[in-house]
Amino acid sequence: MKFFLSLIFLVPVFISADSGSPGNDKPMPPKVIYETRFRSDASGWNPAGDCAWSDAARVPGQTGSLRIWRNTEPEADRTTKWTSPVIPAGGKAVKVSFWAADNYLMQQDFSYAAYFTIHACEQNGKIENTLKTVFTEWDNSVKSPYMWGKRTSENLVWKYYECILPAGAEFLCLEFGFRGPLVRGSCYLTDVLVTETDSAAAASGGKNKTVLLLSSPAVGGIFYTNDSFRFDALIQNLPSGHEKEAGLKISVTDFEYNVIAVQEETLPGAVPCADPAFYQSNAAKKRGLTKDNHLVKRFVLNSKEARVPGILYRIRADLVLGSETLASDTIFYAVTDYPFDLKLDPSGSFFWTRGCGMRYYDGNSCAEKTLSDQDITRKTGSVRSCELSLSYNWRELQPVYPGPVLQKKPLDPFPVQTYIPNVEQVHVARFIPEGAQIPVKEKILYAGRKGMELIDYKADAYAEFILEYIRLNRKSIDWVIPGGLERSFSHRLVPLQKQVYREAHKRFPGIQVGFTINFISLADFEKHELYKYADFLNVHMYGAGAGFPFAESVIPYKNYYRDKLKRAAPPFTMTEGALRTPPGYLNYAAGSMRGIWSLLENGFAGIYYYHQRNLHPLADPDTGDALTSDPHSSLYDNYRFLQLADRPILASELCMTPGNRHLRWNETCGGGASLFPTLSTMVYYNLIRDFDRKKFRSSKLLSNCKVFIFDDARRTVCGLAPLPGTPGNPVVVHGNTPYLHRDLFGRTTRIVPVHGKSVIQTSSYPCTLIFEGPAKELSFSVMKSSGFENAAFASGTPFECNLNLDAEFPAPSGAEAFLSGTEKRSFRFGKDLSARVTLSGLKPGTYPVRVFPGDGKTFCGILNGQVTVQHTFEAEMDPSPMPCPGLKIRLRNRGTGVVSGRAVFVNRYLTSRMRPEKMIQPFSVPPGGKTTLFFGIEKSLARPNYNEMAEVEIEPDSLPGFTLREKLHFRASPRTDREIVVDGDLSDWPLEELSPVLLERVRMLDEDKPAPDSMKSPGRFYTVWKDKTLFMAVIVKDATPQSRYQNVNLWMDDNLLFGIYPWRHREGEKFHSGFYRGHLGFHKDGTVGNYREKDVPAGGSVDVSKVRAAIRRVGDGYVYELAFPEGTLYPLVPEAGRGFRLSLTCFDACGAKNVGGFHGVLSFFGGANVNYHMDTNLWYEFIFTK
């Protein structure tokens, strides 16, 4: 079919967002009551505290702003606000709007962000009452709370706010300020506009919205199988008088939206919360909950199908009144087996699991009424833990040395602890008792943190404390790591290790004493004969998506024990670590399976996988794959194992642990918020019940997956881990023993081999095979055939679907195929393993498919794939970089008729007007045709560092409309014809034609010296491409040159840290695994050091020998220049329309004597890619252009 292509760059119709749709008559703009742009002064606003007029301009040449700030402790305690002149409203309904830009160094609570309050007042300015308060949006785009910085003056991000007030107030007074002392930073205000609005809009804006919130009393949202599955629905603002007519429609699905159970509930019996303290809590006050405006309805989920252990369940409730849905809510819950016997021997268990940090338990659970019987450790089936809360308790339990060690509260006998005394890592005065401290001449700050000066201490005193603490808690401690975790080699470490090892084995038979091999050389390990004093070797270890770096951390020690000591190395343990997977719950869960299997393969006898929870509640729980960041604990985002969400637990049976009754409605550790499971929670639970205590037999690397094989006396269990970037051809399992196939989502299918063969097509995610006995004759091979062929079709049109299996595989009599989703669609393959299918009524999108070959009752395998239901009318949005900034919309009509309509872009992002402007583009696309629309952005506002999500509504006349969402940015890597020589001299670059991207944030590691708002960006980034080579250049200011190392430790001196993701990414797509991350800087001898970490994508390499790099010292700074030829950033190949993502951090070392490691200034864009939290979703995208 020949496509008709028309390219339309029309001038769009511009309409004020207040004016409605255009008609024959020009719409009347709203009447302006008050407006100010603060162009040259404060426009009559009165300051109090730390305030000033600023020339920071949202619209260059047209606006100024009002600034408020709090950067130091004294400033934090002062009243800080601006107050407007009295504004005559004349009793009319009004709309109040403004633009604000926050610039925080630290923000610990959303409610302490800058506020904009509207008061009703008298004509003389005396406040009568408060009408509305709006808090400015917290900017959580930086992610690493230890490394973020304030934006430089050119890089403020302005956001639009508005609110509608009903008629009534004769006079208004506006107030802009900070509520409390927790802020460190600034906020800016401009373009304040007050206009009349119609009463209907004001009335609708003030209407009380009906709200539904779900919760349960189960700790972590996880029920035991024998529990009563109790849920509470909090209903706010139910329409009066409809309690009897309204009801709840409840549905339960698995993670892929397959419906498992439905249930209906009526509302009689719903009552307000019985605890009066609830209404005084923040959980109730922030929602305006009172006894008069809300009810709590208890319901019990009765379905047997919705209580199978090992599956993450999604439960949704709709509050309905007749045919109308008033409100809805969705949460996760999960189920695990009834508690196991506490007498189970913990010594053979591989899994070390920390608790969830909550202070309550379910008083109606079938388990014992204690937190230790209901905490996450027990609910996941684990018997061991390694709580770091015990690590820094020396001075707390022994205030003076010598002196008694206090026993405040014995440790619970369950879970059994691996004790990690960690004072050697953080040896500061507040952790070390008087008498054990040794003064030092030169104070060194721990991690550069003020008030945390490292001091010396008596190693024998600490050893005595550790031994006494073990004695007091011997029933709870059987492994110990005396030297702690992330510490360097010191004069205390060896005597501490040796003394604890000798005495522990004398006093406590059976105890295991370990040593952390991170941050110490193998040479020192051998020199001090530490191999004689370690029953196990511990590591901290993070790995790329492809796997852990065993070759660097584990294999050298295995070889040393084998070659030098002529014996096997002791067991390894990991007390913190994880695979760095791309963002998303599915990726983290899949990475947990692959990572833990590989650890067991390498002889790890104890594993604390880096499982975390967010520390502050999310507004809504994540119920899909996408992950919502918690800016307060964003370091943990990509390791989220449990999620804390803003759902108060109303259950009266919730019991607080002793001494914590006052925390009943606390939103961090009490019932003021709910803790919910994630997919990783249940993956971990299934790993424990399937693999714990089993002996690793062997592994096999196939062309498309790796197979891990484990045994015990009862059965064989295998893990199949697909290899990224390989064809998903089916794997043939050779053997006669039937088995259960468990997928990533916990679902199981019994597989019965035919003539000694069965088939598994894993798709993208790992799976587990649980054999019904020991599988002695077991092997695996990969089919040449492709298995299930993914299909794409338009809804309602027939399509062909085929199963391709090798001829030697026993042909099944047919196969059943099931589409995941609420629609419950299925079809059957005949004996020829083909099917002609018509699926009607499906919404466009991609649907997972599971295919079960067999006779309908017994299956000889499972094949995973997907079918894509295509839109008959498709749209795709792309940012348009400079020199034509804006948004491109590409439309495609697959149907048989003309599709007409309009595209609507409400520009609330970058407009010179005081309020958003509605931009409308009509379209008409012929059958089989394509059309491109363009919404332009003013060049003066299109800064290269802009990186915000934008939306465009597509409104066809005869089809359902939909919304496009993509990051709005203007960054390009243009093609050049110039010959560029990589020598640090940029005279051969077309710099005058390029739009540099600025290092947008600056972080002073000295907390007393935050980067001033007036600071200009210290660096500029440029990029071009030619043929198949990508060029990059960075010019940075740096007045204090420092280079002290001849190896990768140059990262602690002046250097650049690059993070390059070699693909573009569209909103809603899954991220690929892997990226290129490394440091570039001068060695001590003046040579250039270029180091790349092992997080590379499948097919990529850590080898940088073909990367051309140069650094030149110029005046008060550096010029960095790089060239990446084809293959050095595999699979990236420069080509118009393609692109990459980049995170760039400049380290400017200042050489402070009292700080270990790096000290100085960090400047960056694309997220603070400095720590182990690396979120490619934050990295800046660059598009290759011609």
Secondary structure, DSSP 8 states (H G I E B T S, - for coil): ----EEE-----EEEETTT-S--SS------EEEEE--SSS-TT-EEESSEEEE---SSTTT--EEEEEE-SHHHHTS--EEE---EE-TT--EEEEEEEEEEEEE---GGGS-EEEEEEE-TT--EEEEEEEEE------S--TTT--EE-GGG---EEEEEEE-TT-SEEEEEEE--STT-EEEEEEEEEEEEE--HHHHHHHH----EEEEE-SSGGGEEETTS--EEEEEEES--TT-TTT-EEEEEEE-TT--EEEEEEEE-TT-B--S-GGGGGSHHHHTTT--TTTEEEEEEE---SGGG-TT-EEEEEEEEEETTEEEEEEEEEEEEE-S---TTS-GGG--BB-------EEETT-SS-SSSTTTSHHHHTT--EE--GGGTT-HHHH-SBSSS----SS---SSSEEEE---TTTS-BGGGS-BTTEE--SS-EEGGG-TT-EE-EE-HHHHHHHHHHHHHHTTTTEEEE-TT-SS----TTHHHHHHHHHHHHHHHSTT-EEEEE-TTS-HHHHHHTTGGGG-SEEEEEEEEBTTB--HHHHTHHHHHHHHHTSSS----EEEEEEEE---SSHHHHHHHHHHHHHHHHHTTEEEE----EE-SS-BSS---SS-----TTSGGGGGGEEEEEES-----TTEEE-TT-GGGTT-TTTSTTSEEEE-HHHHHHHHHHHHHTT-EEEEEEE-SSEEEEEEE-SS-EEEEEEE-TTS----EEEE-S--EEEE-TTS-EEEE--BTTEEEEE-TTS-EEEEESS---S-EEEE-SS-EE--EEEETTS-EEEEEE--TTS---S-EEEEE-STT--EEEE-TTSEEEE---S--SEEEEEEEEEBSSSSBSEEEEEEEEEE-SEEEEEEEE-TTS-EEEEEEEE-SSS-EEEEEEEEE-SS-SSSS-EEEEEEEEE-TT-EEEEEEE--GGG--TT--EEEEEEEEESSS--EEEEEEE---EEEB--S----SS-GGGS-GGG---EE--EEEESSTT----TT---SEEEEEEEETTEEEEEEEEE-SS-----SSGGGGGSSEEEEEEE-S---TTS---S--EEEEEEE-TTS-EEEEE-S---TT--S--TTSEEEEEEETTEEEEEEEE-TTTTTT----TT-EEEEEEEEEEE---TTBSS--EEEEEESS-TTSS---GGGSEEEEEE-
